[in-house]
Amino acid sequence: MVDELPDRGRKGRGAVSNRSGRFEPHARVFVDDGWTVDDDHDPPPLRTTLSVDTSRTIITRNSSPDIPFDRSINPYKGCEHGCVYCFARPTHAYLGLSPGLDFETRLFHKPDAPELLKKELRARGYTVAPMALGANTDPYQPVERDLKLTRRILEVLDETNHPVALVTKSALVLRDLDILARMAARNLAHVCISVTTLDRGLARRLEPRASTPPRRLEVIRELSRAGVPVTVLASPMIPGLTDHELETILEAAADAGATGASTILVRLPLEISGLFEEWLRTHAPQRADRVLSLIRQCRGGALYQSGFGRRMSGQGPYAELLSRRFRLTAERLGLGGRWRELDTASFRPPPMPGDQLSLL
């Protein structure tokens, strides 16, 4: 009989473990097999690997009443930022991988994303509406620096006058300020910057490979100066851990030039609830029970409820207080809603190969 050992966090990674996904027939655990376990040193670092996603389409559709868009593009599956609360983590289970460390170390990219996008935009019957870029995983995670998939997608949207709303927590977005400023001048683009906490130490553990909070505020400032409208996403708000910062985050973002704001209560569907509790027990053990208790108070006694209309905001006195605090602060600061009305009338489909160029 072997003794099960506790998981140990990896430096620079968000999840504590690599627990099996919900579709796997077996669960993986660390055990003491008699060999010496070195408790004095951190486990070795995990390398990031990149594989090709062979999907034949690029635009994802949804009909959710909780989000303000019906289509999105995600150039990557998995996200190296490693945010432990990321609601996209359970999607890795569909690939036979763990929503834990696999999600942030075993990434997939779509190298032909721009070509697929052109094909779908020129399809007969395509009706234009704002495209969300990065709704699932961050389009500016570290691998984008070399792959430039997001930039190539933006080039297609720019050429076709297709409106786009971009969501990120990375300063790498400033690399594409030339395209975003050009599109914003035609009311075709706005950017949403996620700021979860202003505490650099907490951010380093909570979202280890994302840009620091001060850097994100500087991104808001630089985008705003260039004429790109910016919404701050004070999300997710984690009761007992980050929610005391709500007003401060909104004030800092407004001071940096944000014109819109939104907030979402932390969501812990499927495997995320276990991963998040592991993270709390490892990185904030004294707060863990209180945080989990407050989340349950906002979720009808559970760690998550998936019903439309309440999954983003929760319910009960604590959730209502959080929503009221957000609303009053946003009104005081003059911050509008999350989504901006963008131009959809000037869209023109990309030409077919060999088409004659218009003279006008």
C-alpha positions as CSV (number, residue, x, y, z in Angstrom):
1,M,0.0,0.0,0.0
2,V,1.5,3.4,-1.0
3,D,0.7,6.7,0.6
4,E,-0.8,9.5,-1.5
5,L,1.2,12.7,-1.5
6,P,-0.2,16.2,-1.7
7,D,0.3,18.1,-4.9
8,R,2.9,20.9,-4.9
9,G,2.6,24.1,-6.9
10,R,5.0,24.8,-9.8
11,K,6.7,28.1,-10.0
12,G,5.2,30.3,-12.7
13,R,2.1,28.1,-13.0
14,G,-1.4,28.7,-11.7
15,A,-2.9,25.3,-11.1
16,V,-1.5,23.2,-8.3
17,S,-2.2,19.8,-9.8
18,N,-2.8,18.1,-13.1
19,R,-5.9,16.2,-12.0
20,S,-7.6,14.1,-14.7
21,G,-10.4,15.5,-16.8
22,R,-14.0,14.4,-16.2
23,F,-14.0,12.1,-19.2
24,E,-11.0,10.1,-18.2
25,P,-11.4,6.5,-16.8
26,H,-8.5,6.9,-14.4
27,A,-7.4,9.6,-11.9
28,R,-3.7,10.5,-11.4
29,V,-2.2,11.0,-7.9
30,F,1.3,11.5,-6.5
31,V,2.4,8.6,-4.3
32,D,5.3,7.8,-2.1
33,D,6.8,4.7,-3.7
34,G,9.8,4.5,-1.4
35,W,12.2,6.8,-3.3
36,T,13.4,9.9,-1.6
37,V,11.1,12.9,-2.0
38,D,12.9,16.2,-1.9
39,D,10.7,18.5,0.2
40,D,13.4,21.2,0.2
41,H,13.2,22.2,-3.4
42,D,10.5,23.1,-5.8
43,P,9.4,20.6,-8.4
44,P,11.1,21.1,-11.8
45,P,9.6,23.7,-14.1
46,L,7.1,22.6,-16.7
47,R,7.8,23.5,-20.3
48,T,5.1,24.8,-22.6
49,T,4.4,22.7,-25.7
50,L,2.6,23.9,-28.8
51,S,0.5,21.7,-31.2
52,V,-1.6,22.4,-34.2
53,D,-5.4,22.7,-33.9
54,T,-6.8,21.2,-37.1
55,S,-10.3,22.7,-36.8
56,R,-11.8,23.6,-40.2
57,T,-13.7,26.6,-38.9
58,I,-12.6,29.7,-36.9
59,I,-15.8,31.5,-35.9
60,T,-17.5,30.1,-32.8
61,R,-21.2,30.9,-32.4
62,N,-23.3,31.1,-29.2
63,S,-26.8,32.0,-28.2
64,S,-26.2,32.8,-24.6
65,P,-28.4,35.6,-23.2
66,D,-25.6,36.4,-20.6
67,I,-23.0,37.7,-23.1
68,P,-23.3,40.6,-25.5
69,F,-22.0,38.9,-28.6
70,D,-23.0,35.9,-30.7
71,R,-19.7,35.1,-32.4
72,S,-16.1,34.9,-31.3
73,I,-12.6,33.9,-32.5
74,N,-10.1,32.1,-30.3
75,P,-6.7,31.5,-32.0
76,Y,-5.5,29.3,-29.2
77,K,-6.7,26.4,-27.0
78,G,-5.3,26.5,-23.6
79,C,-3.7,29.6,-22.1
80,E,-0.2,30.0,-20.7
81,H,-1.3,32.9,-18.4
82,G,-2.3,30.2,-16.0
83,C,-5.2,32.0,-14.3
84,V,-6.4,29.4,-11.9
85,Y,-10.0,30.7,-12.0
86,C,-10.3,30.6,-15.9
87,F,-13.7,29.3,-17.0
88,A,-12.1,27.9,-20.1
89,R,-10.1,25.3,-18.3
90,P,-12.8,22.5,-18.6
91,T,-12.5,22.6,-22.4
92,H,-9.2,20.8,-22.2
93,A,-11.0,17.7,-21.0
94,Y,-12.5,17.4,-24.5
95,L,-9.0,16.8,-25.7
96,G,-8.2,14.1,-23.2
97,L,-6.1,16.5,-21.2
98,S,-6.2,17.9,-17.7
99,P,-7.9,21.3,-17.1
100,G,-5.1,21.8,-14.5
101,L,-1.5,22.1,-15.5
102,D,-2.1,20.7,-19.0
103,F,-4.4,23.7,-19.8
104,E,-1.5,26.1,-19.3
105,T,1.4,24.1,-20.6
106,R,-0.1,22.0,-23.6
107,L,-1.3,24.6,-26.0
108,F,-2.9,24.4,-29.5
109,H,-2.9,27.0,-32.2
110,K,-4.6,27.5,-35.5
111,P,-1.9,28.5,-38.0
112,D,-4.4,29.0,-40.9
113,A,-6.8,31.1,-38.8
114,P,-6.6,34.2,-41.1
115,E,-7.4,32.1,-44.2
116,L,-10.3,30.3,-42.5
117,L,-11.6,33.7,-41.4
118,K,-11.6,35.1,-44.9
119,K,-13.4,32.0,-46.1
120,E,-16.1,32.3,-43.5
121,L,-16.5,36.1,-44.0
122,R,-17.0,35.7,-47.8
123,A,-19.6,32.9,-47.3
124,R,-23.0,33.6,-48.9
125,G,-25.4,34.7,-46.3
126,Y,-22.9,35.9,-43.8
127,T,-24.4,38.7,-41.7
128,V,-22.0,41.1,-39.9
129,A,-22.0,41.7,-36.2
130,P,-19.2,42.6,-33.7
131,M,-16.7,39.8,-33.4
132,A,-15.3,39.0,-30.0
133,L,-11.6,38.2,-30.1
134,G,-10.3,36.3,-27.0
135,A,-13.6,35.4,-25.4
136,N,-12.3,32.0,-24.2
137,T,-8.6,32.2,-24.0
138,D,-6.3,35.2,-24.2
139,P,-5.4,36.1,-27.8
140,Y,-2.2,37.8,-26.5
141,Q,-0.8,35.1,-24.3
142,P,3.0,34.7,-24.5
143,V,3.2,32.5,-27.6
144,E,1.4,35.2,-29.7
145,R,4.6,37.2,-29.5
146,D,6.2,34.9,-32.0
147,L,3.2,33.4,-33.8
148,K,1.4,36.7,-34.5
149,L,-1.9,34.9,-35.2
150,T,-4.0,37.6,-33.5
151,R,-2.3,40.3,-35.5
152,R,-3.0,38.5,-38.7
153,I,-6.7,38.1,-37.7
154,L,-6.9,41.8,-36.9
155,E,-5.4,42.6,-40.4
156,V,-8.3,40.6,-42.0
157,L,-10.9,42.4,-39.9
158,D,-9.3,45.8,-40.6
159,E,-9.2,45.1,-44.4
160,T,-12.9,44.1,-44.4
161,N,-14.2,46.8,-42.0
162,H,-15.4,44.1,-39.7
163,P,-16.1,45.4,-36.1
164,V,-14.2,43.7,-33.3
165,A,-14.2,43.7,-29.5
166,L,-10.9,42.4,-28.0
167,V,-10.6,40.9,-24.5
168,T,-7.1,40.6,-22.9
169,K,-5.0,41.0,-19.8
170,S,-1.7,41.3,-21.7
171,A,0.4,44.3,-22.5
172,L,1.3,42.6,-25.8
173,V,-1.9,44.2,-27.2
174,L,0.0,47.4,-27.6
175,R,2.1,45.8,-30.3
176,D,-1.0,46.0,-32.5
177,L,-1.9,49.6,-31.5
178,D,-1.4,50.7,-35.2
179,I,-4.3,48.4,-36.3
180,L,-6.5,49.0,-33.3
181,A,-6.2,52.8,-33.5
182,R,-6.9,52.8,-37.2
183,M,-10.0,50.7,-36.7
184,A,-11.2,52.6,-33.7
185,A,-11.1,55.8,-35.7
186,R,-13.7,54.2,-37.9
187,N,-15.7,53.0,-34.9
188,L,-14.7,49.4,-35.6
189,A,-12.8,48.4,-32.5
190,H,-12.8,48.6,-28.7
191,V,-10.7,46.7,-26.1
192,C,-11.6,45.2,-22.8
193,I,-8.8,44.9,-20.3
194,S,-9.2,42.5,-17.4
195,V,-8.0,43.7,-14.0
196,T,-8.7,41.1,-11.2
197,T,-6.6,42.6,-8.5
198,L,-4.1,45.5,-7.9
199,D,-2.1,43.4,-5.5
200,R,1.1,42.3,-7.4
201,G,1.9,39.5,-5.0
202,L,-1.6,38.0,-5.3
203,A,-1.7,38.5,-9.0
204,R,1.6,36.6,-9.3
205,R,0.0,33.6,-7.7
206,L,-3.5,34.0,-9.1
207,E,-2.5,34.7,-12.8
208,P,1.2,34.0,-12.9
209,R,2.1,34.7,-16.5
210,A,-0.2,37.6,-17.2
211,S,1.0,41.2,-17.2
212,T,1.3,42.9,-13.8
213,P,-1.7,45.0,-12.6
214,P,0.3,48.3,-12.9
215,R,1.2,47.4,-16.5
216,R,-2.4,46.7,-17.4
217,L,-3.4,50.1,-16.1
218,E,-0.7,51.6,-18.3
219,V,-2.1,49.6,-21.2
220,I,-5.5,51.3,-20.6
221,R,-3.8,54.6,-20.6
222,E,-1.9,54.1,-23.8
223,L,-4.9,52.7,-25.7
224,S,-7.0,55.6,-24.5
225,R,-4.4,58.1,-25.6
226,A,-4.4,56.5,-29.1
227,G,-8.2,56.9,-29.3
228,V,-9.1,53.3,-28.7
229,P,-12.1,53.0,-26.4
230,V,-11.4,50.8,-23.3
231,T,-13.6,48.9,-20.9
232,V,-12.2,47.6,-17.7
233,L,-13.3,44.1,-16.7
234,A,-13.1,44.0,-12.9
235,S,-13.4,40.3,-13.2
236,P,-13.7,37.8,-11.7
237,M,-14.5,39.2,-8.3
238,I,-13.6,36.6,-5.7
239,P,-15.5,37.1,-2.4
240,G,-13.2,37.3,0.5
241,L,-10.1,37.5,-1.7
242,T,-10.4,40.3,-4.2
243,D,-13.8,41.9,-3.9
244,H,-12.6,44.5,-1.4
245,E,-10.6,46.0,-4.3
246,L,-13.7,46.6,-6.5
247,E,-14.0,50.3,-6.1
248,T,-10.2,50.8,-6.2
249,I,-9.9,48.9,-9.5
250,L,-12.6,50.9,-11.1
251,E,-11.2,54.2,-9.9
252,A,-7.7,53.3,-11.1
253,A,-9.0,52.3,-14.5
254,A,-11.2,55.4,-14.9
255,D,-8.1,57.5,-14.0
256,A,-6.2,55.7,-16.7
257,G,-8.8,56.5,-19.3
258,A,-11.3,53.6,-19.3
259,T,-14.8,54.7,-20.4
260,G,-16.7,51.4,-19.6
261,A,-16.7,48.8,-16.9
262,S,-18.1,45.4,-16.1
263,T,-17.7,42.8,-13.4
264,I,-18.5,39.1,-13.1
265,L,-18.6,37.0,-9.9
266,V,-16.1,34.2,-10.0
267,R,-17.3,31.1,-11.9
268,L,-16.2,27.6,-10.9
269,P,-17.8,25.1,-13.3
270,L,-16.9,21.4,-13.5
271,E,-13.2,20.8,-12.7
272,I,-12.4,24.4,-11.8
273,S,-14.0,24.1,-8.4
274,G,-11.5,21.5,-7.3
275,L,-8.6,23.3,-8.9
276,F,-9.5,26.5,-7.2
277,E,-9.9,24.9,-3.8
278,E,-6.5,23.3,-4.2
279,W,-5.1,26.7,-5.1
280,L,-6.7,28.3,-2.0
281,R,-5.4,25.6,0.3
282,T,-1.9,26.1,-1.1
283,H,-1.6,29.8,-1.5
284,A,-4.2,31.3,0.9
285,P,-4.9,28.6,3.5
286,Q,-6.0,31.0,6.2
287,R,-8.6,32.5,3.9
288,A,-9.7,29.3,2.1
289,D,-12.7,28.4,4.2
290,R,-14.1,31.9,4.3
291,V,-13.7,32.4,0.5
292,L,-15.4,29.1,-0.2
293,S,-18.2,29.9,2.3
294,L,-18.9,33.3,0.7
295,I,-18.9,31.8,-2.8
296,R,-21.5,29.2,-1.7
297,Q,-23.6,32.0,-0.2
298,C,-23.7,33.6,-3.6
299,R,-24.4,30.3,-5.4
300,G,-27.4,28.8,-3.4
301,G,-25.1,26.7,-1.2
302,A,-23.0,25.3,-4.1
303,L,-19.7,26.4,-5.6
304,Y,-21.4,27.1,-8.9
305,Q,-24.8,27.5,-10.6
306,S,-25.0,27.4,-14.4
307,G,-28.4,28.9,-14.9
308,F,-28.7,31.8,-17.4
309,G,-29.3,35.1,-15.7
310,R,-27.4,34.4,-12.5
311,R,-24.2,32.5,-13.4
312,M,-22.4,35.8,-14.0
313,S,-23.6,37.6,-10.9
314,G,-24.9,35.0,-8.4
315,Q,-27.7,35.6,-6.0
316,G,-28.3,36.3,-2.3
317,P,-27.4,39.2,-0.1
318,Y,-23.6,39.1,-0.6
319,A,-24.0,38.9,-4.4
320,E,-26.5,41.7,-4.4
321,L,-24.2,43.9,-2.3
322,L,-21.4,43.3,-4.7
323,S,-23.6,44.2,-7.7
324,R,-24.8,47.4,-5.9
325,R,-21.3,48.4,-5.1
326,F,-20.3,48.0,-8.7
327,R,-23.3,49.9,-10.0
328,L,-22.9,52.9,-7.7
329,T,-19.1,53.2,-8.3
330,A,-19.5,53.0,-12.1
331,E,-22.2,55.7,-12.0
332,R,-20.0,57.9,-9.8
333,L,-17.1,57.5,-12.2
334,G,-19.1,57.9,-15.3
335,L,-18.2,54.4,-16.6
336,G,-20.6,53.0,-19.2
337,G,-21.4,49.4,-19.9
338,R,-19.1,46.7,-21.2
339,W,-20.1,46.7,-24.8
340,R,-19.8,49.6,-27.2
341,E,-21.9,50.0,-30.3
342,L,-19.7,49.5,-33.3
343,D,-20.2,50.2,-37.0
344,T,-21.6,47.2,-38.9
345,A,-22.7,49.1,-42.1
346,S,-19.3,49.4,-43.8
347,F,-18.3,45.7,-43.8
348,R,-17.2,44.4,-47.2
349,P,-16.4,40.7,-47.6
350,P,-12.9,39.8,-48.6
351,P,-12.6,39.2,-52.4
352,M,-12.3,35.7,-53.8
353,P,-8.9,34.7,-55.1
354,G,-8.6,36.1,-58.7
355,D,-11.4,38.7,-58.3
356,Q,-10.8,42.0,-60.0
357,L,-10.2,44.8,-57.6
358,S,-12.8,47.6,-57.4
359,L,-11.8,51.1,-58.8
360,L,-13.7,52.7,-55.9
